[in-house]
Amino acid sequence: MDPAVQQFAIAFALLQEQRVAADYDPHSRFLRDEVLDLIDFAETATVALMSTAPTVRRPLAAMVLLRER
């Protein structure tokens, strides 16, 4: 797997976990610096992913859109 796609997949999973915690865990707290780090992480992963060729990104998009339920 392309390293940029792998980095994006890891970021996506981590950020999804944090979003769920923020939305549904009343005991969850986020410090400003932690949130800024998460934003930087998301931006870095997104920029890296977008720098790859569409043929590299396409399988990730298909996997996300067609995941088993």
C-alpha distances in whole Angstrom, upper triangle without the diagonal:
4,6,8,7,7,10,11,11,12,15,16,16,18,20,21,23,25,26,27,29,30,31,33,33,37,37,33,34,32,33,33,31,29,28,28,25,23,24,23,19,19,20,18,15,16,17,14,12,15,15,12,13,14,12,9,10,12,10,10,14,14,13,15,18,18,18,20,23
4,6,5,6,9,10,11,12,14,15,17,19,20,21,23,25,26,27,29,30,32,33,34,37,37,33,34,31,32,32,30,27,27,26,24,22,22,21,18,17,18,15,12,14,14,10,9,12,11,9,10,12,11,7,9,12,11,10,14,15,15,16,19,20,20,23,26
4,5,5,6,9,10,10,12,14,15,16,18,20,21,22,24,26,27,28,30,32,32,35,35,31,31,29,29,29,26,24,24,23,20,19,20,18,15,15,15,13,10,12,13,9,9,12,11,10,13,14,14,10,11,15,14,12,15,18,16,17,20,22,21,24,27
4,5,5,6,9,10,10,12,14,15,16,18,20,21,22,24,26,26,28,30,31,34,33,30,30,27,28,27,25,23,22,21,18,17,17,15,12,12,12,10,7,9,9,5,5,9,8,7,11,12,13,9,9,13,13,11,14,16,16,16,19,21,20,23,26
4,5,5,6,9,10,10,12,14,15,16,18,20,21,22,24,25,26,28,29,32,32,29,29,27,28,27,26,23,22,22,20,18,18,17,14,13,13,12,8,9,11,8,6,9,10,8,11,11,11,8,7,10,10,7,10,13,12,12,15,17,16,20,22
4,5,5,6,9,10,11,12,14,15,17,19,20,21,23,24,26,27,28,31,31,27,28,26,27,27,25,22,22,22,19,17,18,17,13,13,14,12,9,11,13,10,9,13,13,12,14,15,15,11,11,13,12,9,13,15,13,13,17,18,17,20,22
4,5,5,6,9,10,11,12,14,16,17,18,20,21,22,24,26,26,29,29,25,25,23,24,23,21,19,18,18,15,13,14,13,10,10,11,9,6,9,11,8,8,12,12,12,15,16,17,13,12,15,15,12,14,17,15,15,18,20,19,22,24
4,5,5,6,9,10,10,12,14,15,16,18,20,21,22,24,25,28,28,24,24,22,23,23,21,19,17,17,15,13,13,12,9,8,10,9,5,6,9,8,6,10,12,11,14,14,15,12,10,13,13,9,11,14,13,12,15,17,17,20,21
4,5,5,6,9,10,11,12,14,15,17,19,20,21,22,23,27,27,23,24,22,24,24,23,20,19,19,17,14,15,15,12,10,13,12,9,10,13,11,10,13,15,14,16,16,16,13,11,13,12,8,11,13,11,10,13,15,14,16,18
4,5,5,6,9,10,11,12,14,16,17,18,20,21,22,25,24,21,22,20,21,22,20,17,17,17,15,12,14,14,10,10,13,12,9,11,14,13,12,15,17,16,19,19,20,16,14,17,15,12,14,17,14,13,17,18,16,19,20
4,5,5,6,8,10,10,12,14,15,16,18,20,20,23,23,19,20,17,19,19,17,14,13,14,12,9,10,10,7,6,10,9,7,9,12,11,11,14,16,16,19,19,20,17,15,17,17,13,15,18,16,14,17,19,18,20,21
4,6,5,6,9,10,10,12,14,15,16,18,19,22,22,19,20,18,20,20,19,16,15,16,14,11,12,13,10,8,11,12,9,9,13,13,11,14,17,17,19,18,20,17,14,16,15,11,12,15,13,11,14,16,14,17,18
4,6,5,6,9,10,11,12,14,15,16,17,21,21,18,19,18,20,21,20,16,16,17,15,12,14,15,12,11,14,15,12,13,17,16,15,18,20,20,22,21,22,19,17,18,17,13,14,16,13,11,15,16,14,16,16
4,5,5,6,9,10,11,12,14,16,16,19,18,15,16,14,16,17,16,13,12,14,12,9,12,13,10,10,13,14,12,14,17,16,16,19,21,21,24,24,25,21,19,21,20,16,18,20,17,15,18,20,18,20,20
4,5,5,6,9,10,10,12,14,15,17,18,14,15,13,15,15,15,12,10,12,11,7,9,11,9,8,11,13,11,12,16,16,16,18,20,21,24,23,25,22,19,21,20,17,17,20,18,15,18,20,18,20,20
4,5,5,6,9,10,10,12,13,16,17,14,16,14,17,18,18,15,13,16,15,11,12,15,13,11,14,16,14,14,18,19,17,19,22,23,25,24,25,22,19,21,20,16,16,18,16,13,15,18,15,17,17
4,5,5,6,9,10,11,11,14,14,12,13,13,16,17,18,14,13,16,15,12,14,16,14,13,17,18,16,17,21,21,20,23,25,25,28,27,28,25,22,24,22,19,19,21,19,16,18,20,17,19,18
4,5,5,6,9,10,10,13,13,9,10,9,12,14,14,11,10,13,12,9,11,14,12,12,15,17,16,17,20,21,21,23,25,26,29,28,29,27,24,26,25,21,21,24,21,18,21,23,21,22,21
4,5,5,6,8,10,12,13,10,12,11,14,15,16,13,11,14,14,11,12,15,14,12,16,18,17,17,20,22,21,22,25,26,29,27,29,27,23,25,24,21,20,23,21,17,19,22,20,21,20
4,5,5,6,7,11,12,10,12,13,16,18,19,16,14,17,17,14,16,19,17,16,19,21,20,20,24,24,23,25,28,29,31,29,31,28,25,26,25,22,21,23,21,18,19,21,19,20,18
4,6,5,5,8,9,6,9,10,14,16,17,14,13,16,16,14,16,19,17,17,20,22,21,22,25,26,25,27,30,31,33,32,33,31,28,29,28,25,25,26,24,21,23,25,22,23,21
4,6,6,8,9,6,8,8,12,13,15,13,11,15,15,13,14,18,17,16,19,21,21,21,24,26,25,27,30,31,33,32,34,32,28,30,29,26,25,27,26,22,24,26,24,25,23
4,6,8,10,9,11,12,15,17,19,16,14,18,19,16,17,20,20,18,21,24,23,23,26,27,27,28,31,32,34,33,34,32,29,30,29,26,25,27,25,22,23,25,23,24,22
4,6,9,8,11,13,17,19,21,18,17,20,21,18,20,23,22,21,24,26,25,25,29,30,29,31,34,34,36,35,36,34,31,32,31,27,27,28,26,23,24,26,23,24,21
4,5,5,9,11,15,18,20,17,16,20,20,18,20,23,22,21,25,27,26,27,30,31,30,32,35,36,38,37,38,36,33,34,33,29,29,30,28,25,27,28,26,26,24
4,6,8,11,15,17,20,17,17,21,21,20,21,25,24,24,27,29,28,29,32,33,33,35,37,38,41,40,41,39,36,37,36,32,32,34,32,28,30,32,29,29,27
4,6,10,13,16,18,16,16,20,20,19,21,24,23,24,27,28,28,29,32,33,33,35,38,39,41,40,42,39,36,38,37,33,33,35,33,30,32,33,30,31,29
4,7,10,13,15,12,13,16,17,15,17,20,20,20,23,25,24,26,28,29,29,31,34,35,38,37,39,36,33,35,34,30,30,32,30,27,29,31,28,29,27
4,7,10,12,10,10,14,15,14,16,19,19,19,22,24,24,25,28,29,29,31,33,35,38,37,39,36,33,35,35,31,31,34,32,28,31,33,30,32,30
4,6,8,6,7,10,11,10,12,15,15,16,18,20,21,22,24,26,26,28,30,32,35,35,37,34,31,33,33,29,30,32,30,27,30,32,30,31,30
4,5,5,6,9,10,11,13,14,15,17,19,20,21,23,25,26,27,29,31,33,36,36,38,35,33,35,35,31,32,34,33,30,32,35,33,34,34
4,5,5,6,9,10,11,12,14,15,17,18,20,21,22,24,26,27,29,31,34,34,37,34,31,34,34,31,31,34,33,30,32,35,33,35,34
4,5,5,6,9,10,10,12,14,15,16,18,20,21,22,24,26,27,29,33,33,35,33,30,33,33,30,30,34,32,29,32,35,33,35,35
4,5,5,6,9,10,10,12,14,15,17,18,20,21,23,24,26,28,31,32,34,30,28,31,31,27,28,31,29,26,29,32,30,32,32
4,5,5,6,9,10,11,12,14,15,16,18,20,21,22,24,26,30,30,32,29,27,29,29,26,26,29,27,25,27,30,28,30,30
4,5,5,6,9,10,10,12,14,15,16,18,20,21,23,25,28,29,31,28,26,29,29,26,26,30,28,26,28,31,30,32,32
4,5,5,6,9,10,10,12,14,15,16,18,20,21,23,27,27,30,26,24,27,28,24,25,28,27,24,27,30,28,31,31
4,5,5,6,9,10,11,12,14,15,16,18,20,22,25,25,27,24,22,25,25,21,22,25,23,21,24,26,25,27,27
4,5,5,6,9,10,11,12,14,15,16,18,21,24,24,26,24,21,24,25,21,21,25,24,21,23,26,25,28,28
4,5,5,6,8,10,10,12,14,15,16,19,22,23,25,23,21,24,25,21,22,25,24,22,25,28,27,30,30
4,6,5,6,9,10,11,12,14,16,17,21,22,23,20,18,22,22,18,20,23,22,20,23,25,24,27,28
4,6,5,6,9,10,11,12,14,16,19,19,21,19,16,19,20,16,17,20,19,17,19,22,21,25,25
4,5,5,6,9,10,10,12,15,18,18,21,19,16,19,21,17,18,21,21,19,21,24,24,27,28
4,5,5,6,9,10,11,13,17,18,20,17,16,19,20,17,18,22,21,19,22,25,25,28,29
4,6,5,6,9,10,11,15,15,17,14,13,16,17,13,15,18,17,16,19,22,21,24,26
4,5,5,6,9,10,13,13,16,14,11,14,16,13,13,17,17,15,17,20,20,24,25
4,5,5,6,9,12,13,16,14,12,16,17,15,16,19,20,18,20,23,24,27,29
4,6,5,7,11,12,14,12,11,15,16,14,15,18,18,18,20,23,23,26,28
4,5,6,9,9,11,9,7,11,12,10,11,15,15,14,17,19,20,23,25
4,5,8,8,11,10,8,11,14,12,12,16,17,16,18,20,21,25,27
4,7,9,12,10,10,13,15,14,15,18,19,19,21,23,24,28,30
4,7,8,6,7,10,12,12,13,16,17,17,19,21,22,26,28
4,5,5,7,9,11,12,13,15,17,18,19,21,22,26,28
4,5,5,6,9,10,10,12,14,15,16,18,20,23,26
4,6,5,8,10,10,11,13,15,16,17,19,22,25
4,6,7,8,10,11,12,14,15,17,18,21,24
4,6,5,6,9,10,11,12,14,16,19,22
4,5,5,6,9,10,11,12,14,17,20
4,5,5,6,9,10,10,12,15,18
4,5,5,6,9,10,10,14,17
4,5,5,6,8,10,14,16
4,5,5,6,8,11,14
4,6,5,6,9,12
4,6,6,9,11
4,6,9,11
4,7,9
4,6
4
